[in-house]
Amino acid sequence: MRLKVLCTGDAVGSSGRRALATAIPALVEEHDIACTVANCENVASGSGITPALYAKLIKSGVDVITLGDHIYRRREFIPILETSDRVVKPANLPSAAPGREFTVFETASGHKVAVVCLLGRLYMKTMADCPFKAAERILAKIPGDVKIKIFDIHAEATSEKVALGWFLDGKASVVFGTHTHVPTADARILNGGTGYITDLGMSGPYDSVLGRNKENVLQAMTTSIPTRFEVATGDPRVSGIIAEINCESGRCVAIESVQVKTPEEC
């Protein structure tokens, strides 16, 4: 038996959240998606996530939420991190940091999907441990009956994401990158059967500079005068991948990039 998962990239601001709410139900129905994983660390005004937004995302069809370096930007979200099995923290953060290192989501058909998030260390201002060692540690903790394993690599450097993809080849079903907000054109299946893409891209306003008002960013870049980077709203899209996985082996058998434009008033 095969199972399809939808993985979407960094949701930015209200535009990103509403785009997900519009696109996910349609994609789930059209492609018979069994599990949806979404990175949502920028959904609260461009930085962090709140309990109210978490509830809206789950209601809109997101099954598991991954985060990143802005995970604790909104302290009111910490109780959700401590109690919910629908959201994970980067597993290579200190053990004392609130949140689950991985979660196991059970689909309607009874198949189990483990979801893990890791932070990169190159050019990232975080106190994260080695993502390679953390990946090995978490893989050893995931129950043996869980064959499908999804890894979100939230990192700046493409080299680090690619390296982690090869490191996890044959051990994970899907490895996708997030954080840089620009979709890459390298969706493929690696030698060991792991579906891979360096970055899913952004779910949010593409009439922008990585989700921020382009006039503000251009002013800052052309004058060197500090400017508040407000979250943009125009041209909302959802970017990600759909991966088809063999439920018995956990290997990816098909992967394709998707990008859905949604109405601005959605």
Secondary structure as GFF3:
##gff-version 3
##sequence-region A 1 266
A	DSSP	beta_strand	2	8	.	.	.	ID=ss1
A	DSSP	alpha_helix	13	31	.	.	.	ID=ss2
A	DSSP	beta_strand	35	39	.	.	.	ID=ss3
A	DSSP	alpha_helix	51	60	.	.	.	ID=ss4
A	DSSP	beta_strand	64	66	.	.	.	ID=ss5
A	DSSP	three_ten_helix	75	77	.	.	.	ID=ss6
A	DSSP	alpha_helix	78	83	.	.	.	ID=ss7
A	DSSP	beta_strand	87	88	.	.	.	ID=ss8
A	DSSP	beta_strand	102	106	.	.	.	ID=ss9
A	DSSP	beta_strand	112	119	.	.	.	ID=ss10
A	DSSP	alpha_helix	131	141	.	.	.	ID=ss11
A	DSSP	beta_strand	148	154	.	.	.	ID=ss12
A	DSSP	alpha_helix	158	167	.	.	.	ID=ss13
A	DSSP	beta_strand	174	178	.	.	.	ID=ss14
A	DSSP	beta_strand	188	189	.	.	.	ID=ss15
A	DSSP	beta_strand	195	197	.	.	.	ID=ss16
A	DSSP	beta_strand	204	205	.	.	.	ID=ss17
A	DSSP	alpha_helix	214	223	.	.	.	ID=ss18
A	DSSP	beta_strand	236	246	.	.	.	ID=ss19
A	DSSP	beta_strand	252	261	.	.	.	ID=ss20
###
